[in-house]
Amino acid sequence: MSVKSWIPGLYLEWKNLNYYVPAKEHNNYNFWQTCQVQKDVQILNNVSGHMKTGDLVAVLGCSGAGKTTLLAAISQRLRGNLTGDVVVNSVAMERTQMIRISSFLPQFDINVQTFTAYEHLYFMSHFKMHRKTTKTQKRQRVNDLLWAVGLRDVAHTRLQHLSGGERKRLSLAEELITDPPFLFCDEPTTGLDSYNAYSVVKTLRHLCTRRRLNLDSLTTLYGEDTPQSSLSTESSPTSSIEMESFNTVTNSDKSLSNTNLKRRHKKAVMCSIHQPTSDIYELFTHIILMDAGRVVYQGTTEEAKDFFIRLGYILPQNCNPADFYLKTISDSHTNRTDGSLIKRKYDYQISGLYGGSWLLPKYYAGDYLSKYKNFEKIWWPFQVYLLLKRLITEDLRNMQPGLIGLGLFMITSVTLAIMYSGVVHMTQTSIQDIDGSIFMLSNEIVFTFSYGVAYVFPSALPIIRREVGEGTYSLSAYYVAVVLAYLPVAFFKSFLFFSVVYGFIYFERGFALYLNMGLVLSLSAVVATGYGLFISSIFETEKMSTECAAPFDLLFLIFGGAYYNVDSLPFLKYLSLFFYSNEALMYSFWIDVDNIECSENVEHPCFKNGYEILQYSSYRTDPGTFWFDCIGLLIIAAIFNILAFCFIRKYVKRCGYY
């Protein structure tokens, strides 16, 4: 292969990165008064550097040195007050561009635990690959990635049953779906034993140093450079992946392979890492030493030793270099020199390097980066469909909590049915019992469904921040999928709940009443779900969501008409979901009641028909009341969901990716 057929390396450079976060300083003047002074804390202090494809860079530093922040800043995953420039081959990168050409592997696994390894990668391939990619190509990519990271034997094992090392390798495979030239890993060895930690870093080193063919199938990309056919013949017949054969190559695959056959390139990987062993340290080609948000040293691992020797710090024999460098920086704090000697020496070495222009004029590989710029995600409706499918699959595979909740819900239904059984006889004394049963139906539905979803967003926020922040799918598609997932549940559980009560209490009134009241309760459940999602979106923890919902519940109950005369609240009552629910249920039950027994010599008011009862309760009696309340419930549900979506979007934009 000629030299002209090789793509020049990609150079990633960052210059004068500064990052500030707000903090509050409390000065107690006395026991009763506290003065709060707002100030900014600088996390990154004028950081500059570079790396190129083929480099495996380790970012070392004590806790709080700014390692993770540096990775997030270079990869443009940070939100907030970040200044400086990030450039690839002399072309400035915007946030969306940098996210497209790089991947960020977080420190902790953030995935749906009920999915298998194969299902997870196949699901993510729909979002990360071009929308014109065929299903065969996606399955081939997933199979190849599982083979590349050594997970073929556990391909059909759920994530919750994988070991720590296997989860790390699966997360790495997920980030390699797009085949990015730059990969950022936040402490990839955290929680792993020495063997698994070495295996993960060795895989990263292989990605950096292995010259590989840029084929659509990655089987030959991360393994030996052998033909596809030879790989398929060596595959074990007992492999856990049986759904796709490796020797299946479509015409589109062949044409794509012929197009990209002559292009070869490497990757650049940057890792923040804590206390690497000497074996792991030797795998890195470059290191960056950080201290208090500043770069103390950046260069190759071989040059680092000479750098410290020139400063008078000699590496002891049989000593781990990483431990020695970190100890040297830590000792400088103890001696109150604050690493100034090392920092001055490094500043002298790079003096003028990042001054006016970039390091070196380099050839811009526009052909290579153009495929990332021309990337097109799948259509929005298909995003909703896939996310809805994932939510439903997760619920079906984790049914125990849902079945327990349904059982308790039905116990409540049976209790209400027994307590109010036989109260439908139209007498003056049964009016209060019937109204009480209707009010209890409405309350039980609303509170059960609203508090039943209070945990949704606090528990899903890590996944939302990661996947939406990465541009995997739109936040609106995720939210619509969540709402659609709860709609059938709301109707099913509401009618099931009401069926028991109807059989004991309202059976004599006919099937039309069952349909009308069941519809109202179902719409109330939909509104309650929106209300619960709204409460869930305001706070970041489930505990805060449930505790702070009490004031809202109180106001809605007061405006609902059961505890307060709604005629004195002509406008506020329309803000309460209880009002629409109670009025529609009361209207459905009482509007057709024409005659109620009225005994003589009774001290309380005597109601002769259902019309008088509705008027006494300050509820509407015109023919359009039922549908007016149904539409009102839908409008309230829409308002709650819009507010919840706005709060979630604001949170994701404010907090950023990591």
C-alpha positions, -999 to 999 in steps of 0.1 A, spaced: 0 0 0 14 34 -10 21 62 14 -5 84 -2 -32 59 7 -28 66 44 -48 93 61 -27 118 80 -31 117 118 -57 138 135 -44 164 160 -66 175 189 -54 207 206 -68 227 235 -57 261 245 -62 283 276 -91 263 291 -105 279 322 -136 266 340 -154 282 369 -182 270 391 -203 291 415 -199 285 452 -213 302 483 -192 313 512 -210 316 546 -199 342 571 -217 340 604 -219 374 620 -241 363 648 -264 334 658 -294 349 639 -279 364 608 -259 348 580 -243 367 552 -238 348 520 -212 360 496 -213 346 460 -180 338 444 -166 316 416 -143 287 422 -118 280 394 -115 243 385 -93 246 354 -66 272 353 -53 282 319 -48 246 307 -33 239 273 -21 208 255 -25 184 226 -26 148 215 -28 130 182 -43 98 170 -21 69 182 -17 84 217 -29 68 249 -28 96 274 -31 91 312 -43 121 332 -28 117 367 -34 138 398 -46 138 434 -83 139 442 -98 172 432 -70 181 408 -95 185 380 -89 153 359 -125 146 351 -132 182 345 -104 184 320 -117 154 301 -152 169 301 -139 203 290 -118 190 261 -147 167 249 -171 196 252 -194 178 277 -193 206 302 -220 232 308 -214 266 324 -185 291 325 -160 274 302 -135 295 282 -108 285 258 -105 268 224 -106 232 212 -92 225 177 -89 195 155 -63 199 127 -65 237 129 -103 237 127 -121 250 157 -147 226 171 -181 236 183 -199 216 210 -220 196 186 -191 188 164 -169 177 192 -196 154 206 -200 139 172 -163 130 166 -156 118 202 -170 95 228 -170 99 266 -169 68 288 -182 77 322 -167 65 355 -198 46 365 -220 24 343 -253 42 333 -274 16 315 -307 -2 316 -298 -32 337 -326 -55 324 -312 -55 289 -288 -81 277 -254 -71 263 -265 -77 227 -299 -60 232 -282 -29 247 -257 -25 218 -283 -32 192 -306 -6 208 -279 20 208 -268 12 173 -302 26 160 -294 60 175 -256 61 169 -255 49 133 -268 67 102 -305 63 98 -300 47 64 -280 19 79 -297 -14 74 -306 -38 102 -282 -64 89 -253 -39 91 -264 -29 126 -265 -65 138 -231 -72 121 -216 -42 139 -230 -54 173 -217 -89 167 -183 -76 158 -181 -53 188 -190 -81 211 -163 -102 196 -138 -74 197 -142 -67 235 -145 -104 244 -182 -105 254 -195 -130 229 -200 -157 256 -221 -133 277 -239 -116 248 -273 -128 261 -266 -121 298 -284 -93 314 -263 -63 324 -272 -67 361 -255 -101 360 -223 -90 344 -191 -85 363 -175 -51 367 -149 -58 340 -175 -70 316 -196 -39 322 -167 -17 315 -159 -35 282 -196 -33 273 -196 5 279 -164 7 258 -181 -13 230 -211 11 231 -188 41 226 -171 24 197 -204 20 177 -197 53 160 -160 45 155 -149 79 168 -113 91 164 -112 105 200 -122 86 231 -123 100 266 -125 76 295 -132 88 331 -113 64 354 -120 32 334 -104 10 360 -125 21 390 -140 -9 409 -119 -34 389 -93 -59 402 -58 -56 388 -64 -82 361 -96 -67 347 -81 -32 350 -51 -42 330 -73 -59 304 -94 -28 299 -64 -5 295 -47 -30 272 -78 -29 250 -75 9 249 -39 7 239 -48 -17 211 -73 8 198 -46 35 197 -17 16 182 -35 -8 159 -35 3 123 -68 -10 110 -91 -11 80 -120 14 81 -146 -12 71 -182 -11 81 -178 -45 99 -155 -41 128 -144 -77 132 -112 -70 114 -109 -36 130 -100 -46 165 -87 -81 160 -60 -95 138 -60 -81 102 -75 -113 88 -101 -117 61 -137 -118 72 -141 -154 59 -114 -167 81 -130 -152 112 -163 -169 104 -146 -203 101 -129 -199 134 -161 -190 153 -172 -215 178 -205 -232 169 -215 -230 205 -211 -192 206 -238 -173 224 -245 -152 194 -264 -174 169 -288 -149 153 -263 -135 128 -236 -154 109 -203 -136 105 -200 -145 69 -231 -126 59 -221 -97 37 -246 -77 18 -239 -59 -14 -240 -26 4 -213 -39 28 -191 -49 -1 -194 -16 -18 -187 2 15 -157 -20 21 -143 -13 -14 -147 24 -9 -129 26 25 -104 -3 20 -75 21 13 -80 43 44 -63 35 76 -62 55 109 -58 51 146 -75 65 177 -65 89 204 -76 79 239 -73 100 270 -80 85 305 -82 99 339 -69 72 362 -62 67 399 -31 49 411 -23 27 381 -1 -3 386 33 -3 370 21 -27 343 -9 -4 335 14 26 335 37 11 309 7 8 285 3 46 282 23 65 257 18 100 273 9 113 307 -6 146 320 1 155 356 -24 178 372 -24 198 404 -51 221 416 -65 226 381 -32 232 365 -10 211 342 22 203 360 37 181 332 26 168 298 47 145 276 57 110 269 61 85 297 98 82 288 104 120 289 86 123 323 115 104 341 141 128 326 119 158 334 118 149 371 155 140 372 164 175 359 144 189 388 163 168 413 137 141 418 152 107 410 129 77 405 139 50 430 146 15 417 116 -8 414 92 20 421 59 26 403 65 58 383 29 69 387 31 66 425 64 85 425 51 114 405 19 118 425 39 115 458 63 142 445 34 166 438 18 158 472 50 164 490 53 198 474 21 207 491 34 195 524 65 217 520 42 246 510 59 251 477 25 242 460 43 225 431 56 258 420 90 245 410 76 217 388 51 241 373 77 268 365 99 242 348 70 230 327 60 265 318 95 272 307 96 242 285 64 250 266 70 288 266 56 302 234 43 268 222 6 278 227 12 315 224 -1 330 191 -7 302 167 -14 265 170 14 239 173 21 231 137 3 237 104 -13 203 97 -32 189 68 -69 189 74 -84 155 68 -117 168 56 -128 136 38 -125 117 71 -144 142 93 -171 148 67 -188 115 75 -194 128 110 -207 161 98 -231 144 74 -245 121 100 -283 119 102 -301 105 132 -332 84 129 -365 101 126 -382 115 157 -412 91 156 -388 61 154 -369 75 184 -402 75 204 -410 40 192 -376 26 203 -376 44 237 -412 32 243 -401 -3 235 -372 -1 259 -394 12 287 -420 -15 282 -393 -42 280 -378 -29 313 -411 -30 330 -420 -65 318 -386 -79 330 -389 -62 363 -426 -71 371 -424 -78 408 -427 -42 421 -455 -36 396 -474 -67 406 -470 -59 443 -483 -24 437 -512 -38 417 -521 -62 445 -521 -34 471 -542 -13 447 -568 -41 444 -569 -46 481 -579 -10 484 -606 -15 458 -620 -45 477 -619 -25 509 -639 3 494 -664 -21 478 -670 -38 511 -673 -6 531 -698 11 507 -717 -20 495 -755 -15 495 -755 23 496 -771 28 462 -807 26 476 -821 60 470 -828 73 504 -819 106 521 -794 89 544 -776 71 516 -768 104 497 -738 112 519 -726 76 516 -728 77 478 -710 111 476 -684 97 500 -678 67 478 -674 88 447 -650 112 465 -629 82 477 -628 68 442 -614 100 428 -589 105 456 -576 69 455 -571 71 417 -553 105 418 -530 98 448 -521 63 437 -511 73 402 -494 106 411 -472 91 438 -467 60 418 -446 80 393 -429 104 417 -397 83 414 -395 83 375 -373 113 368 -351 112 399 -341 77 391 -338 83 353 -319 115 355 -284 99 351 -295 81 319 -313 112 306 -282 134 312 -259 110 295 -279 100 265 -296 133 258 -264 152 265 -246 129 240 -272 137 214 -283 101 213 -319 111 210 -340 142 217 -354 149 251 -389 154 237 -388 118 222 -379 104 256 -406 123 274 -433 114 249 -423 77 252 -426 79 290 -461 94 288 -472 68 262 -459 40 284 -482 51 312 -513 57 292 -524 20 288 -515 14 324 -537 42 335 -567 30 316 -562 -7 325 -557 -2 363 -585 24 365 -611 1 349 -599 -28 369 -601 -9 401 -635 4 393 -648 -29 382 -647 -43 417 -663 -12 432 -690 -12 405 -699 -48 411 -705 -42 448 -720 -7 448 -732 6 414 -742 -26 396 -779 -18 397 -774 14 377 -765 -3 344 -735 -7 322 -736 29 308 -727 42 342 -698 18 344 -684 31 311 -689 68 320 -674 66 354 -646 43 342 -637 68 315 -636 97 341 -615 77 365 -591 67 336 -587 103 325 -582 112 362 -554 87 363 -539 102 332 -540 137 348 -526 123 380 -497 107 361 -489 141 345 -492 157 380 -468 131 394 -443 136 365 -445 174 372 -437 169 409 -410 144 399 -394 169 375 -390 197 400 -368 179 425 -337 157 419 -346 131 446 -377 110 452 -378 119 488 -380 156 481 -406 150 454 -430 132 477 -425 155 507 -429 187 487 -461 174 470 -481 179 502 -488 217 496 -500 210 461 -522 182 472 -538 204 499 -546 232 474 -560 209 448 -582 191 474 -596 224 488 -604 236 453 -620 202 444 -654 210 460 -656 183 487 -642 204 516 -651 239 503 -680 255 485 -666 259 450 -691 288 442 -669 310 464 -639 300 442 -653 307 407 -619 306 389 -596 287 413 -617 256 411 -608 251 374 -572 247 385 -579 216 405 -579 181 389 -601 169 418 -628 194 407 -632 180 372 -630 144 384 -655 149 412 -680 169 391 -679 144 362 -684 114 386 -712 131 405 -729 142 373 -727 107 358 -743 92 389 -769 118 399 -782 134 367 -805 105 358 -819 100 393 -855 114 391 -869 103 424 -855 101 460 -876 91 489 -882 119 513 -894 109 548 -915 133 569 -902 150 600 -866 150 590 -844 178 603 -818 179 574 -827 191 539 -847 168 517 -835 162 481 -861 150 457 -838 141 428 -802 141 416 -805 175 400 -811 191 434 -781 172 449 -758 186 421 -770 221 427 -765 218 464 -729 206 458 -723 236 435 -717 214 405 -729 221 369 -761 205 356 -762 215 319 -761 186 293 -724 193 283 -710 190 319 -697 155 314 -677 163 283 -667 197 296 -650 180 326 -634 153 304 -619 180 282 -608 199 313 -590 168 326 -571 165 293 -562 202 293 -549 199 329 -529 168 319 -513 186 290 -504 216 312 -487 193 338 -468 174 311 -456 206 294 -444 220 327 -427 188 336 -409 187 302 -397 223 307 -383 216 341 -365 184 329 -350 203 299 -339 231 321 -322 207 344 -304 188 316 -292 220 300 -280 234 333 -262 203 347 -247 191 314 -234 157 306 -214 143 335 
